[in-house]
Amino acid sequence: MKDEILQTSLRQFLKYGIRKISIQKLVAPLGISTKTVYKYFKNKEELLEEALKLFFSEQYELLEDSAANQGAVSLLFDIWYKGIEMESKVNKTFFHELYHYYPELGDRIDAVNGKRFWKQFLHIIQTGIDEGVFRNEINPEVALEGISILYLSIVRKGQFKKFRISSYDIMLNTIVPCVRGICTAKGIRELDQYIATYDIPEKIKTTKQKIGATE
């Protein structure tokens, strides 16, 4: 039951935000009482913290699985694009409310997850350098910092909303040029080939077709 409460609460938090949703509404899809929730969690903040741990644990497992089965170039593309897609489905108030009303919790979550995700991202870039798809003169830390700042401006600050384009088109016009910039000629070929075969909905293929036409 505890796992079901966590999974359901996580979906509800991401969909509706934090402040305006009560514990009763969080578990409404399960049809259980708040008394049942309090058997496992002392309050809403503890439930939120455990739900966030679950969320980042699931994301990290997906990253590890992908890292074991993909080359560095396609993996780096997938990480950022899937991140943009995932966060586009999250209620825009969620992260604002997390860091505004629960700053200590936000800092704890970042301290734990930031380090392990960052370490894995750096490993991917270093692997790409060893494979000859990323340039060996780049500084992985600096390159990753630059892409991360751009990513946060897309998903948390919403600086590209005004263009009214798909997440895919935002990706192609922002992060992809950054990734291309750290690629060798071999890496650029792999990236272009991967983008050319990337499975996206029909309605957002315009930019992709334009890129293909210029190759």
JOKA-V601553 format. One record per residue. PHI is phi in whole degrees, 0 to 359 (* if undefined). NEAR is the number of other ideal C-beta (glycine too) atoms within 8 Angstrom. D_FIRST is the distance of its C-alpha to the first C-alpha in Angstrom with 1 decimal. Layout:
PHI_NEAR_D_FIRST ; PHI_NEAR_D_FIRST
This chain:
*_7_0.0 ; 301_6_3.8 ; 296_6_5.5 ; 295_8_5.1 ; 298_16_6.2 ; 295_12_8.7 ; 299_9_9.9 ; 293_12_10.5 ; 297_13_12.0 ; 300_12_14.1 ; 299_8_15.6 ; 291_13_16.4 ; 301_14_18.0 ; 294_10_20.1 ; 278_7_21.1 ; 248_8_22.0 ; 91_10_22.7 ; 249_12_21.6 ; 294_7_24.0 ; 271_5_24.0 ; 249_10_20.3 ; 272_6_18.6 ; 300_9_15.1 ; 301_7_15.3 ; 287_9_16.5 ; 300_14_14.0 ; 256_15_11.1 ; 307_7_13.7 ; 300_6_13.0 ; 273_8_9.6 ; 68_4_11.8 ; 246_8_10.0 ; 272_5_12.2 ; 294_8_12.8 ; 301_6_12.6 ; 296_11_8.9 ; 297_14_9.1 ; 290_8_11.9 ; 290_5_10.3 ; 249_8_9.1 ; 226_10_11.9 ; 284_4_15.4 ; 199_6_16.6 ; 295_9_16.6 ; 294_8_18.5 ; 294_9_16.1 ; 297_15_13.4 ; 299_14_16.2 ; 298_11_17.2 ; 293_10_14.0 ; 294_12_13.8 ; 294_12_17.4 ; 299_9_17.0 ; 297_11_14.7 ; 303_10_17.3 ; 288_12_20.2 ; 295_8_18.8 ; 295_8_18.3 ; 295_8_21.8 ; 290_12_23.4 ; 298_8_22.2 ; 297_8_23.8 ; 296_11_26.9 ; 297_9_27.3 ; 298_8_27.0 ; 294_11_29.6 ; 297_11_31.8 ; 278_5_32.1 ; 234_5_33.3 ; 231_8_35.4 ; 286_9_38.6 ; 297_13_38.8 ; 293_15_40.3 ; 295_11_37.9 ; 294_12_34.9 ; 296_12_36.2 ; 298_14_36.6 ; 298_10_33.1 ; 305_12_31.5 ; 285_13_33.2 ; 292_12_33.2 ; 294_8_29.5 ; 296_10_28.9 ; 297_15_31.1 ; 298_9_29.5 ; 296_8_25.9 ; 287_9_27.0 ; 292_8_29.1 ; 265_6_25.9 ; 271_10_24.5 ; 307_8_25.6 ; 297_7_28.7 ; 278_9_27.8 ; 303_12_24.7 ; 290_9_26.6 ; 300_8_29.3 ; 293_12_27.0 ; 300_13_25.2 ; 280_8_28.5 ; 276_7_30.3 ; 262_7_27.9 ; 229_12_25.9 ; 300_8_28.7 ; 294_6_27.7 ; 295_12_24.1 ; 302_10_25.8 ; 294_8_28.2 ; 296_9_25.8 ; 296_12_23.8 ; 295_8_27.2 ; 298_8_28.6 ; 282_9_26.0 ; 279_10_25.5 ; 303_8_29.1 ; 295_8_30.6 ; 287_9_28.7 ; 292_11_29.0 ; 300_9_32.7 ; 298_8_33.4 ; 291_12_32.1 ; 298_10_34.1 ; 296_11_37.2 ; 298_9_36.8 ; 297_13_36.8 ; 296_16_40.0 ; 296_9_41.7 ; 298_9_40.9 ; 296_14_42.5 ; 296_13_45.5 ; 296_6_45.8 ; 280_9_45.6 ; 84_7_48.3 ; 259_13_46.4 ; 245_14_46.2 ; 295_9_49.3 ; 283_5_49.9 ; 270_3_51.5 ; 285_11_48.4 ; 264_5_46.5 ; 306_10_42.8 ; 298_7_41.6 ; 292_8_43.9 ; 300_12_43.1 ; 293_12_39.3 ; 299_8_39.8 ; 298_9_41.8 ; 294_12_39.4 ; 296_8_36.5 ; 297_8_38.5 ; 296_11_39.3 ; 300_12_35.7 ; 295_9_34.6 ; 292_9_37.5 ; 280_14_36.2 ; 269_10_32.5 ; 256_8_32.5 ; 264_7_36.0 ; 62_8_36.5 ; 288_7_40.1 ; 250_10_40.5 ; 300_6_39.2 ; 300_5_42.8 ; 279_6_43.7 ; 52_4_41.3 ; 238_7_40.7 ; 290_7_37.8 ; 302_9_35.5 ; 296_11_37.3 ; 293_11_40.7 ; 299_13_39.7 ; 301_12_38.7 ; 295_11_42.0 ; 261_9_44.0 ; 233_11_42.5 ; 285_13_40.5 ; 302_12_42.2 ; 301_8_45.6 ; 294_12_44.3 ; 295_14_42.9 ; 301_9_46.3 ; 294_6_48.1 ; 260_11_46.7 ; 274_15_47.3 ; 280_9_50.3 ; 301_6_52.2 ; 298_9_50.1 ; 296_15_46.9 ; 297_10_48.1 ; 298_8_48.8 ; 296_13_45.4 ; 296_15_43.8 ; 297_10_46.0 ; 295_8_45.4 ; 292_11_41.6 ; 298_12_41.8 ; 296_10_44.1 ; 253_6_41.6 ; 292_8_38.5 ; 274_3_36.4 ; 231_7_36.2 ; 302_5_36.3 ; 306_4_39.8 ; 291_5_40.1 ; 241_11_40.1 ; 272_9_42.4 ; 303_7_45.5 ; 296_11_45.5 ; 299_14_44.6 ; 295_8_47.6 ; 297_8_49.9 ; 296_12_48.9 ; 299_8_49.6 ; 290_6_52.9 ; 267_5_54.1 ; 284_6_53.4
